[in-house]
Amino acid sequence: MIGKLTRLAGSGQRLATQGVSGALIASATRGRTVETVADLGGLSVSALMERVGTGIFTAIDFAISQFASDTAVRADVTRIVRCDLDPRALERQLVRDVAWRSAARGAVSGIPAVIPAAGTMIELAAAVADSLALTVTEARMVLALAHLRGLDLQATALRRLDIMIVLGMAAGAAEIDGGIIRIGREELSIAMLRSGTMAPETAVALGSAIGADVVRKVARRRTSGILVRLLPCGISIVAAAWSDWRLTGSVGKQAVAYFDLVAPMPELAASARS
């Protein structure tokens, strides 16, 4: 028992100082790679989830306060440059462009895990920072899609609610059920969201009500992706790029589905009436 604890302590120290890559390389020659990977599972996942969850709220508010106007301008420029595309194809192109940019940024964030002596804290810090940057990117994408649908980006409380719902849908924390959106114990009327006349305080109250359920599910999903990024030998770069590309694409797909209900395109609204 004492010998096992000593080995665990030694592996934990190597993880902290040499990083996951360095610890695995150091252990491989002694046939203890499996034990070292098991030690990685001993990282405080709950603390990591809490950090990511807290950062999600900050990232959303940062995206709205700092990039709303810029996002509207960029969306208009994209609409002009891609004038050959119909509105539906334009949205798909916008989502694809954002997803590929996210993949490129994610690949860079996976580099520290390739360096054997980087240290676990550096690897984790890079992965957590990328997760929060991803949230900002996804929030800006939702804002861009909202602008293309004619929604007011200056209605901060409403747009924050939109982002929270879309992130919840992408993470499996929210679902559309007929004329309502279910998020945990809350039920949001699509008709109410579609009206656009919701009082800011009502939007804030709804955002607070659904926030815990959404962020808990999103943080759990992001944390699993963060741990995958710690894999060595270049796998981290591929994993980070693929994870960010997939997550961004999923959020974009759910955002389009959400706005089809809340702010449908004219042709969709006409078909719904008929």
N, C-alpha and C positions, 0 to 999 in steps of 0.2 A: 504493500500500500504506500509506504513512504517512498519507495523507488519510483512508483507511478507518479506521485505528486511532484517529485523532483524533476522527472522528465517533462511533466506538464508545465512546470514553472520555467524550465529551460526553453521549451518550445515557445511559450508565451513571450519570453524575453526576446527570443530571436524574431518573432513576429513584430514586436514593437520597434526593434532597432533596425532590422534588415528588411522588413516588409514581407508580404506574402511570398513574393517571388524568391527573395533571398532565403527565407525560412524553408521553402520547399526544396530549393537547390541544395541547401546545407543538409537537409534531412534525407534526401534521396539516396546519397551514398551510404547511409547507415540504415536504409530500409525502413525509415519511419515517416515516409511521406503521408501515409494514411493518418497517422497520429497528428501530424502537423495540420492537416486539413481539418481534422476533428477539433483541434484547438481553435481554428478560425471560427467554428460554429459557436465557440464560447464567447465571442464578442458580444457586447451588450446590444442585442438587436432591438430590444424595447427602447433603450436610450437613443439608438439611431433613428428609430421610427418617430420618436418624440421630436427629435431635432428636425427631421424632414417635415413633419406635420406642422410644426410652428413656422417653419420657413415658407410653407405653401401660402398661408394667409398673407405674409409679408410680400411674397413675390407677386401675388395677384394685385394687391393694392399698389405696388410699385409700378406694375405694367400699366394699370389704368391711369395713375396720376402722372406718370412720366411719358407715356408713349401713345396716349389716346389720339391726340392731334396728328402726330407723326404717322401713326398707323392709318388714319383716314386718308392722309395725303398719299402714302405709299399704295394703298388700295386703289385710289383713283388713278395713279400713274400706271399701275398694273392693268387696270381696265382700259386705259388709252392705248398702252403698248400692245395689249392682247385684244385689240378691237375685232379681230377675226373670230374670236371665240364667243359663243353664246353664253348667257349668264351662268348656266349650269356647268359648262366646260371651264369657264373662268374660275369658278370656285374650286373645281377639282385641280386645276393647274396651280392655284394659290396654295392649296394644301400640299401638293407634291413638292413645290418649291421650298416650303417651310420645312417639310419632313427631311429633304436632302440636306438643308442647312443644319438641321438638328443632328443629323448623322455625322456630318463633318466635325461639328463641335464635340460631339460625343466621342469620336475617335481620338481627338486630342486629349480629352479628359482621361482616357484609358491608358495613356502613355506611362504615367508613374508606376503602374503595376509591372511594366516590362523591366524596369530598372531594379536589379536584385537588392540593392542597398537603400531603396527609396524610403522604406519605413511604412508601417501600416497606417500611421496617422496621416502621413502625406497622401497615401493612396485613398484613404477614406475621405479626407478633406476635398480632394479633387473630385471624387465621385459625388459627394453631397453637394458641392458647389455646382456641378453640372446638373444635378437633379433640380436645384432651385432655378438655375438658368433655363432649364427645360420648361418649368412652370411659367416663367415670364414669356418664353417664346409661344407656348400654347395659349396663354391669355391674350397675347397680341394677335394671334391667328384668329381666335374667337372674335375679338374686337373688329378685325378686318372683315370677317364674314358678316358680322352685324352691320357694319357700315355699308357693305355691298347690298344688304337687304333693306337699307334705308332707315336703320335705327340710329338714334342719337347717342353718340359716344360720350357726350357730356353728362348724360343721365347716369352718374357713377354708380348709384346703388342698384339700378336695374341691370347694368352691364356686369357688375360684380356677381349678381345673382345668376345671370346667364352663364358666366364662366364656371361658377360653382356647380351648376346643374350639368353642364357639358362634361366637366371633369368627373363628376359622379357617374354619369352615363358610361363614360369610357372605362371607368374602374369597376363597373358593375354595382355601384352603390345606388344608382338611380335607374328607373325604368319607366317607359311610357306605357300607360295602361288606359287605352281608350282616350277619354277626355281629361285624364289627370296624369301627373308625374309623381311616382312614389319614390320617396327617399327616406329609408328607415321607417319611422312612425309618422312621418309627415306626408301629406297629400297636397300637391300644388295643382290648382286648376289651370289648364292650358288657356282657357278663355280669359282668365285673370292676367296671365302673363302676356297674352296676345293684345290685350286692350291698350297697353302702353300708358295707361293713366294711373298706374299704381303709385300711391304716395311713397316718397323716399323712405319714410320711417317704416312703412309696411315691408318694403323690399329689404331693408336692413334687418328687420325682425325675422323675415323668412330666411335670409342668408345665415343668420345666427342659429336658427332652428335646425337647418340642414347641414351647417358647417361641420359639426363634430362627426356626423356619419360619413360625409363625403371625404373629409381629410383623413380620417382613420383608414378608410379603404384605399385611398390614393397613396398614403404614406406606406402602408403595408406593401403595396405593389411596387412602389419606388425602391423600398429597402431591399426587396429581393433582387432587383436589378442592380443595386449598388454592390451587393455581395458578389454577384457574378463578375462585376468589373475587376475584382481583386485577383482573378485568375492570371497566372503568369504566362510567359513565353509568347506574348503577342495576342493571346486569346482575349485579353482584356480590351484591346483596341477594337477588335471585331465585335465583341459582345456589347461594348458601349455604343458603337455606331449603330449596330442592328437594333438595340434596345430603344435608343432615342428615335430612330426612324420609325419603328413600329408604334411606339407610344404616341408620337406626334400625328402619325397617319390615323391612328384610332381616334384621337381627340378630334381631328378634322372631320372624320366621317360622322361622328356623333354630333358635332356642331351643325353640320349640314342638315342632319335628320331633325335636330332640335329646332332650327330656324325654319324648316319646312312647315312646322306646326305653329310656331310663334309668329313668324314674319314671312309667310310664304311668298314666293315669286308670283307676279301677276297671273301667269298662265296656270300655276298650281291653284291659286285662289279661285280662278274662274272655273277650273274643272271641279273643285270641291263644291262650289255653289250649284253647278249643274248636276 
